[in-house]
Amino acid sequence: NIPLISSFLGNHLSLFCVLMTVTNILYTRYTMNQSPSGEGMAGMKTMPYIMAIMFFFMFNQNASGLSYYYFVSTLITILQYFAFRWTLNEDKLLRQLEENKKKPRKKSKWMQRLEEAQRIQQEQQRKAQKQGKR
């Protein structure tokens, strides 16, 4: 008998399910703080937290394989996120992106043919509209 928990979940509390829920909440909390938020997205900020808690109640009575999978998957995602943040120099990357924006783009042959086809189609539509007005 687990006090305060047995009335909701019975006499079973899966460790992997608890770990999965905690890692999902921590990951969501950290990534939500990193991303810019708009006023229209206020309701969407709580959705990942609600999903983590719902998964806890759904997966607690099931076999631990799925909870273990989600737990390990979230841990790997967190490790990748921190590895990328640690290895990437964001200032250098931003400068390189800004320099690339200034360079003129070369159009591929396919893009040139596509633009030519669009130009011909627009001319044909104009001619058809002129003939229709007469």
URGINOR-V71077 format. One record per residue. N is the residue number from 1. NEAR is the number of other ideal C-beta (glycine too) atoms within 10 Angstrom. Layout:
n=N near=NEAR
n=N near=NEAR
//
This chain:
n=1 near=7
n=2 near=12
n=3 near=6
n=4 near=7
n=5 near=13
n=6 near=12
n=7 near=9
n=8 near=9
n=9 near=16
n=10 near=12
n=11 near=8
n=12 near=11
n=13 near=13
n=14 near=19
n=15 near=11
n=16 near=19
n=17 near=25
n=18 near=14
n=19 near=17
n=20 near=27
n=21 near=24
n=22 near=14
n=23 near=19
n=24 near=22
n=25 near=17
n=26 near=13
n=27 near=17
n=28 near=18
n=29 near=12
n=30 near=12
n=31 near=13
n=32 near=15
n=33 near=8
n=34 near=9
n=35 near=8
n=36 near=5
n=37 near=11
n=38 near=7
n=39 near=5
n=40 near=7
n=41 near=12
n=42 near=9
n=43 near=7
n=44 near=11
n=45 near=12
n=46 near=11
n=47 near=11
n=48 near=16
n=49 near=15
n=50 near=9
n=51 near=13
n=52 near=20
n=53 near=13
n=54 near=11
n=55 near=17
n=56 near=20
n=57 near=12
n=58 near=12
n=59 near=20
n=60 near=21
n=61 near=11
n=62 near=11
n=63 near=10
n=64 near=15
n=65 near=10
n=66 near=15
n=67 near=23
n=68 near=17
n=69 near=12
n=70 near=20
n=71 near=21
n=72 near=14
n=73 near=13
n=74 near=21
n=75 near=14
n=76 near=10
n=77 near=14
n=78 near=15
n=79 near=10
n=80 near=10
n=81 near=14
n=82 near=11
n=83 near=10
n=84 near=9
n=85 near=10
n=86 near=7
n=87 near=7
n=88 near=10
n=89 near=9
n=90 near=8
n=91 near=8
n=92 near=9
n=93 near=10
n=94 near=10
n=95 near=11
n=96 near=11
n=97 near=9
n=98 near=9
n=99 near=9
n=100 near=9
n=101 near=8
n=102 near=6
n=103 near=7
n=104 near=5
n=105 near=8
n=106 near=6
n=107 near=11
n=108 near=9
n=109 near=7
n=110 near=8
n=111 near=11
n=112 near=10
n=113 near=11
n=114 near=12
n=115 near=11
n=116 near=10
n=117 near=10
n=118 near=10
n=119 near=10
n=120 near=10
n=121 near=10
n=122 near=10
n=123 near=10
n=124 near=10
n=125 near=10
n=126 near=10
n=127 near=10
n=128 near=10
n=129 near=9
n=130 near=9
n=131 near=8
n=132 near=7
n=133 near=6
n=134 near=4
//
